[in-house]
């Protein structure tokens, strides 16, 4: 797929720092970085998420965070016990959508998502359901792109 100058999911309201406490913010910043590097392919849209994830951290932690991404030495994600299940769902959906920015979900990303879901108390089957939903979204976007390509090739047909 071609590079897009905007997020594919720009209509979605992603979590921001005001939605999370300090522990959740740090965990989510690391999870975003892990999501982006989990397949060793970083799209421009995903790079923008790294830039956004920095803002989940305290100012003094930001350079260390960026260095850990550059060196691919991110801290291991630990379980985060979220009582607020809506927050857990939103975090997980955001991570799925961030991974979808490069228009595919590979096996390493699936494994990462299942592990992340487990770390925030989401059952593996429910995580898989969301991943399947993500794959359906990708199919819709690919179909939309095929329609656009067909219309672009058509000669105009005015009345």
Backbone torsions as a table, in degrees:
resi	resn	phi	psi	omega
1	UNK	NA	150.4	-179.6
2	UNK	-76.6	156.2	176.1
3	UNK	-64.5	138.6	176.0
4	UNK	-110.7	143.1	-177.6
5	UNK	-82.0	3.2	-178.5
6	UNK	-142.8	164.3	177.4
7	UNK	-69.5	137.2	176.4
8	UNK	-58.4	-29.1	-174.5
9	UNK	-113.4	39.3	-174.8
10	UNK	-64.6	-18.4	179.0
11	UNK	-79.1	-15.4	-177.9
12	UNK	-81.9	134.7	175.3
13	UNK	-88.1	103.4	179.0
14	UNK	-76.6	157.2	175.6
15	UNK	-62.3	150.1	170.0
16	UNK	-131.9	177.1	-172.7
17	UNK	-57.3	-32.8	-179.7
18	UNK	-65.0	-20.0	-179.4
19	UNK	-82.6	-12.1	-170.0
20	UNK	-126.4	150.9	172.4
21	UNK	-82.5	179.5	-174.6
22	UNK	-60.4	-45.6	-179.8
23	UNK	-63.6	-44.6	179.8
24	UNK	-65.2	-38.9	179.6
25	UNK	-61.6	-46.7	179.6
26	UNK	-63.6	-45.0	180.0
27	UNK	-60.5	-44.8	-176.8
28	UNK	-67.4	-38.0	177.2
29	UNK	-60.9	-43.4	178.5
30	UNK	-66.6	-41.5	179.3
31	UNK	-61.8	-40.0	177.9
32	UNK	-62.4	-46.5	178.9
33	UNK	-60.7	-44.3	177.8
34	UNK	-61.0	-41.4	179.3
35	UNK	-61.1	-42.5	-177.1
36	UNK	-67.7	-41.6	-175.6
37	UNK	-93.0	-1.7	-173.3
38	UNK	-62.1	-24.7	178.7
39	UNK	-110.4	7.9	-179.5
40	UNK	64.0	13.6	175.8
41	UNK	-122.9	121.8	-179.5
42	UNK	-115.2	109.1	178.4
43	UNK	-79.3	165.1	178.6
44	UNK	-61.4	-38.2	177.1
45	UNK	-62.4	-38.3	179.0
46	UNK	-72.0	-34.9	176.4
47	UNK	-59.9	-38.2	176.7
48	UNK	-61.4	-32.9	178.6
49	UNK	-69.3	-33.8	175.4
50	UNK	-62.0	-43.5	179.2
51	UNK	-62.4	-36.2	177.1
52	UNK	-72.8	-38.2	-177.3
53	UNK	-62.3	-30.7	178.5
54	UNK	-54.5	-34.9	-176.5
55	UNK	-74.0	-8.1	174.0
56	UNK	-78.9	-12.2	-174.1
57	UNK	-104.4	158.6	172.0
58	UNK	-65.6	149.6	-175.2
59	UNK	-53.2	-42.3	-176.2
60	UNK	-70.5	-15.9	-179.7
61	UNK	-94.2	-7.9	-171.1
62	UNK	-67.7	-43.6	-179.2
63	UNK	-65.7	-40.6	177.7
64	UNK	-61.5	-41.8	178.7
65	UNK	-60.6	-49.7	-179.3
66	UNK	-63.2	-38.7	177.7
67	UNK	-65.0	-39.6	179.9
68	UNK	-66.0	-32.5	176.5
69	UNK	-70.5	-47.4	-179.4
70	UNK	-57.3	-41.7	-178.7
71	UNK	-86.6	-1.0	-178.5
72	UNK	55.7	41.7	178.6
73	UNK	-125.7	62.0	-179.8
74	UNK	-78.6	146.2	176.4
75	UNK	-64.1	148.8	179.2
76	UNK	-67.0	133.5	176.8
77	UNK	-71.1	130.8	178.4
78	UNK	-101.6	160.8	174.8
79	UNK	-57.4	139.0	177.4
80	UNK	-121.4	109.7	-175.8
81	UNK	-81.0	100.7	-178.7
82	UNK	-101.2	115.8	175.7
83	UNK	-72.8	-35.4	-179.7
84	UNK	-77.5	98.7	-175.1
85	UNK	-69.3	-29.5	175.9
86	UNK	-64.2	-40.0	178.2
87	UNK	-63.3	-42.3	177.5
88	UNK	-60.0	-44.4	179.7
89	UNK	-63.2	-44.2	-179.0
90	UNK	-65.7	-40.4	177.0
91	UNK	-60.5	-46.5	-177.5
92	UNK	-64.6	-46.2	178.5
93	UNK	-61.2	-40.2	177.5
94	UNK	-60.1	-43.1	179.9
95	UNK	-64.7	-40.0	176.8
96	UNK	-61.3	-46.0	-179.0
97	UNK	-66.0	-35.4	176.5
98	UNK	-64.2	-43.2	177.4
99	UNK	-62.4	-36.6	-178.9
100	UNK	-69.1	-11.4	-179.8
101	UNK	-56.0	-27.9	178.1
102	UNK	-98.3	16.4	170.7
103	UNK	62.7	33.2	170.8
104	UNK	-164.8	156.4	172.6
105	UNK	-126.4	113.7	179.6
106	UNK	-96.5	177.2	-174.2
107	UNK	-61.4	-37.1	178.4
108	UNK	-64.2	-37.7	179.0
109	UNK	-69.6	-37.7	176.6
110	UNK	-61.3	-47.7	179.3
111	UNK	-60.2	-43.4	177.8
112	UNK	-59.0	-47.2	-177.3
113	UNK	-64.6	-40.5	177.7
114	UNK	-61.6	-43.7	179.3
115	UNK	-64.5	-44.3	178.9
116	UNK	-62.5	-44.0	178.1
117	UNK	-57.2	-44.9	178.3
118	UNK	-61.4	-39.4	-179.7
119	UNK	-64.8	-22.4	177.6
120	UNK	-112.6	20.4	170.7
121	UNK	81.8	20.6	178.0
122	UNK	-96.2	129.9	179.9
123	UNK	-61.9	142.8	-179.1
124	UNK	-54.6	-38.2	179.9
125	UNK	-66.0	-38.6	178.1
126	UNK	-66.7	-40.0	175.5
127	UNK	-59.9	-43.8	179.2
128	UNK	-63.1	-37.8	176.5
129	UNK	-59.2	-43.0	179.7
130	UNK	-68.3	-39.1	177.1
131	UNK	-62.2	-42.0	177.3
132	UNK	-61.9	-41.0	175.9
133	UNK	-59.1	-42.6	177.5
134	UNK	-60.4	-41.5	177.6
135	UNK	-64.6	-35.6	175.8
136	UNK	-65.6	-39.8	175.7
137	UNK	-58.4	-45.2	179.3
138	UNK	-59.2	-41.8	178.7
139	UNK	-61.6	-40.2	178.3
140	UNK	-65.0	-42.0	178.8
141	UNK	-65.6	-38.8	178.1
142	UNK	-65.2	-40.8	178.0
143	UNK	-64.2	-42.4	177.1
144	UNK	-58.4	-44.1	179.4
145	UNK	-64.1	-36.2	176.7
146	UNK	-65.0	-40.6	176.7
147	UNK	-61.0	-45.6	179.6
148	UNK	-60.1	-45.8	179.4
149	UNK	-61.2	-41.2	179.0
150	UNK	-63.8	-45.1	-179.0
151	UNK	-65.4	-38.0	178.4
152	UNK	-61.9	-35.5	-178.8
153	UNK	-79.1	-22.1	-179.0
154	UNK	-68.1	145.7	169.5
155	UNK	-74.7	142.2	177.4
156	UNK	-59.0	144.1	-179.3
157	UNK	-130.3	86.7	-178.0
158	UNK	-94.5	153.6	177.6
159	UNK	-70.1	NA	NA
